[in-house]
């Protein structure tokens, strides 16, 4: 039963690039950046991600799976000159699955990602008494196979085993763009990304992903404290996975989510949280559902 359930949920097994978030799947990494911290030179921080999804077989409700993925990340950024930015993420993943077959646990370092962004323009103007700031970034990145993918390619339960790994064993590539605009205290962050996955040594290829989001925020300043409540929409589309170039049934899908969060900054520190709730989704003919995703972080900019 575990093999059947996880074949259905493998559609949720993917990675994004900067400013994006995963659908599900701990082994694929967890590179949701959300609203980037403001920093002139460097920043470093810790983030905690959590996500949950449920699967119930339509023809037999006694066959089920409840899957929980958690990630603790060390991440950082460096600005070089006025145009270049480098971002790095080092994740440590925890997998906990409860199904009619029992309980499965796994943990370990995930796949490290490195991204480079270039600022195309940075404009600051005043119009009709309003202060307007705009930025446009484009970038590319690579996800390295540092996490474990320890499965037997000849095992008939290969697909289910893949979903419990902390890595993908593939070197993958990312492209992204981000546009920021703020008018006085109101800001809008719009981003899009595409991730191209390669085939690992076990001949397994996770589906490519497209991601887009738009997040609106409002800045409240009191003394030395900045408070940014924010709301947004996120869309993700994941292509079908393949094994030995053959399509894996019941993989791929899409998800539209609403997000809400709060960022609080004091001097060089920022703490924040974000929750994402599904509005519309389609995975495994409706048998698999994303329930909740979220993130908490603390960041130091210097």
C-alpha positions in Angstrom: 0.0 0.0 0.0 2.8 2.4 0.8 4.1 2.1 -2.8 0.6 3.0 -4.2 0.1 5.9 -1.9 3.5 7.5 -2.6 3.2 7.0 -6.3 0.2 9.3 -6.0 2.0 11.8 -3.8 5.2 11.9 -5.8 3.5 14.7 -7.8 4.3 16.9 -4.9 8.0 16.2 -5.0 9.8 19.2 -6.5 12.0 22.3 -5.9 11.8 25.9 -6.8 14.3 28.7 -7.2 14.5 32.0 -5.4 11.4 33.6 -4.0 9.6 30.3 -4.4 8.2 27.6 -2.3 7.9 23.9 -2.7 4.6 22.0 -3.2 5.8 19.1 -1.1 8.6 16.6 -1.0 11.4 17.0 1.5 14.2 15.4 -0.6 13.8 18.0 -3.3 14.8 21.0 -1.1 12.9 23.9 0.3 13.9 27.2 -1.3 11.0 29.5 -0.5 12.5 33.0 0.1 9.4 35.1 0.4 10.1 38.7 1.0 13.8 39.1 0.9 15.5 40.9 3.9 16.8 44.4 3.3 20.6 44.3 3.4 23.5 46.4 2.0 26.3 43.9 2.1 25.5 40.5 3.8 22.9 38.6 5.7 22.7 35.2 7.4 19.7 33.5 9.0 17.9 30.3 10.1 14.5 29.3 8.7 12.1 26.5 9.6 9.7 25.2 7.0 6.8 22.8 7.6 4.3 21.2 5.2 1.6 18.6 5.3 -0.4 16.6 2.8 -2.9 13.8 2.9 -3.8 11.0 0.5 -6.8 8.7 0.7 -7.5 6.1 -2.1 -10.8 6.8 -3.7 -11.7 3.1 -4.2 -10.5 2.1 -0.7 -10.6 4.8 2.1 -8.8 2.4 4.5 -5.7 3.0 2.4 -4.2 6.4 3.4 -1.1 8.4 4.0 -0.4 11.5 6.1 2.9 13.0 5.2 4.8 15.7 7.2 7.9 17.4 5.9 10.1 19.8 8.0 13.3 21.6 7.0 15.7 23.6 9.1 17.9 25.9 6.8 21.0 28.0 7.1 20.8 30.6 4.4 22.7 33.7 3.5 23.2 36.4 0.9 26.1 38.6 -0.3 25.9 41.8 -2.4 28.8 42.5 -4.7 29.0 46.0 -5.9 25.7 47.6 -6.9 24.5 45.0 -9.4 25.3 41.4 -8.2 23.9 39.2 -5.4 24.8 35.7 -4.4 22.4 33.6 -2.3 23.0 30.2 -0.7 20.8 27.7 1.1 21.9 24.7 3.2 18.9 22.6 4.3 18.5 19.8 6.8 15.4 17.7 6.2 13.0 15.7 8.3 10.5 13.2 6.8 7.6 11.7 8.8 5.0 9.6 7.1 2.0 7.8 8.7 0.1 5.3 6.6 -2.0 2.2 6.9 1.3 0.3 6.5 3.0 2.0 9.5 5.3 4.9 10.2 8.4 6.0 8.2 11.0 8.5 9.4 14.1 9.8 7.7 16.4 12.8 8.2 19.6 14.3 6.9 21.2 17.1 5.0 19.4 18.1 1.8 20.5 19.5 -1.5 22.5 22.7 -1.3 21.5 25.5 -3.7 23.6 28.4 -4.9 22.0 31.3 -6.9 23.4 34.5 -8.6 21.1 37.5 -9.3 21.8 40.6 -11.4 20.0 43.9 -10.8 18.8 45.2 -14.2 17.6 48.5 -12.8 17.0 50.4 -9.6 14.8 53.5 -9.9 13.7 55.9 -7.2 11.4 58.8 -8.1 8.9 61.2 -6.5 5.6 61.8 -8.3 2.6 63.8 -7.0 4.1 63.7 -3.5 4.6 59.9 -3.6 7.9 58.2 -3.2 8.2 55.4 -5.8 11.0 52.8 -5.8 11.4 50.0 -8.4 13.9 47.1 -8.8 14.2 44.3 -11.4 16.4 41.3 -10.8 17.1 38.3 -13.0 19.2 35.3 -12.0 20.2 31.7 -12.3 21.2 29.0 -10.0 22.3 25.4 -9.4 21.1 22.8 -6.9 23.8 20.3 -6.0 23.3 16.6 -5.1 24.5 16.9 -1.5 21.5 15.1 0.0 21.2 11.3 0.1 19.3 9.4 -2.5 19.9 5.8 -1.4 17.5 3.5 -3.3 17.9 0.5 -5.5 16.9 1.3 -9.1 15.6 -2.3 -9.6 13.4 -2.2 -6.5 9.7 -2.3 -7.5 9.0 0.3 -4.7 11.5 2.8 -6.2 8.9 5.6 -6.5 7.8 5.3 -2.9 11.4 5.1 -1.7 12.3 8.2 -3.6 9.8 10.2 -1.7 11.4 9.5 1.6 14.9 10.6 0.6 16.6 13.8 1.7 18.1 14.5 -1.7 17.5 13.8 -5.4 21.0 12.8 -6.5 20.7 15.1 -9.5 22.3 18.4 -10.4 19.5 20.8 -11.4 19.3 24.4 -12.8 17.1 27.4 -12.0 16.1 30.6 -13.8 14.3 33.4 -12.0 13.1 37.0 -12.2 11.8 39.4 -9.6 10.2 42.8 -9.8 9.7 45.0 -6.7 7.8 48.2 -6.5 7.0 50.3 -3.5 4.8 53.4 -3.3 5.3 55.1 0.0 4.5 52.4 2.6 2.9 49.9 0.1 5.1 47.3 -1.6 4.5 44.6 -4.2 6.9 41.8 -4.8 6.3 39.8 -8.0 8.5 36.8 -9.0 8.6 33.9 -11.4 11.0 31.0 -11.7 11.6 27.8 -13.7 13.6 24.8 -12.6 15.1 22.3 -15.0 15.7 18.9 -13.4 18.3 16.4 -14.8 18.3 12.6 -14.5 20.1 11.1 -11.6 22.2 7.9 -11.6 19.1 5.8 -10.9 17.5 7.1 -14.1 14.8 9.0 -12.2 13.9 12.5 -13.3 11.7 14.8 -11.2 9.4 17.0 -13.2 10.4 20.5 -14.1 8.6 23.3 -12.2 7.2 26.7 -13.0 6.4 29.1 -10.2 4.9 32.6 -10.0 3.9 34.7 -7.0 2.8 38.2 -6.1 3.0 39.5 -2.5 1.7 42.8 -1.3 3.0 44.3 2.0 2.5 47.5 4.1 5.3 49.0 6.2 4.5 50.3 9.7 7.3 52.0 11.5 7.4 52.8 15.2 10.6 54.1 16.8 13.2 51.6 15.6 10.8 48.8 14.8 9.4 48.0 11.3 6.3 45.8 10.9 5.3 44.4 7.5 2.1 42.5 7.3 1.8 40.8 3.8 -0.7 39.0 1.7 -0.2 37.2 -1.7 -1.0 34.6 -4.2 1.3 31.7 -5.4 0.9 29.4 -8.4 3.0 26.3 -9.0 3.0 23.8 -11.9 5.0 20.6 -11.8 5.6 18.4 -14.8 5.3 14.6 -14.8 8.2 12.6 -13.4 10.0 10.0 -15.4 11.8 6.7 -14.8 14.1 5.6 -17.6 12.5 8.3 -19.8 9.1 6.7 -19.2 6.3 8.8 -17.6 5.4 7.9 -14.0 1.7 7.6 -13.6 -0.2 10.1 -11.3 2.7 12.6 -11.1 2.7 16.3 -12.0 0.0 18.8 -11.1 -0.7 22.3 -10.1 -1.4 24.4 -6.9 -2.8 27.9 -6.3 -2.3 29.1 -2.8 -3.1 32.2 -0.7 -0.3 33.4 1.6 -0.3 35.6 4.6 2.6 36.6 6.8 4.2 39.1 9.1 7.8 40.5 9.2 9.2 42.4 12.2 12.5 44.2 12.0 14.6 45.8 14.7 18.0 47.3 13.9 19.8 44.5 12.1 17.5 41.6 13.0 14.3 40.5 11.3 11.9 37.8 12.4 9.0 36.6 10.4 6.4 33.9 9.7 4.3 32.9 6.7 1.4 30.5 6.1 0.1 29.2 2.8 -3.4 27.7 2.3 -4.5 26.0 -0.9 -7.2 27.7 -2.9 -7.2 25.2 -5.9 -5.2 22.1 -6.6 -5.1 19.0 -8.7 -2.9 16.0 -7.9 -3.6 12.3 -8.4 -7.2 12.7 -9.5 -8.0 14.5 -6.3 -6.8 11.7 -4.0 -3.8 13.7 -2.7 -4.4 17.1 -1.1 -1.9 19.7 0.2 -3.2 20.8 3.7 -0.9 23.5 5.0 2.5 25.0 4.5 4.4 27.5 6.5 7.7 29.1 7.4 9.4 30.9 10.3 12.8 32.7 10.3 15.2 34.9 12.0 17.7 36.9 10.0 20.7 39.1 10.7 21.7 41.7 8.1 25.1 43.5 8.2 
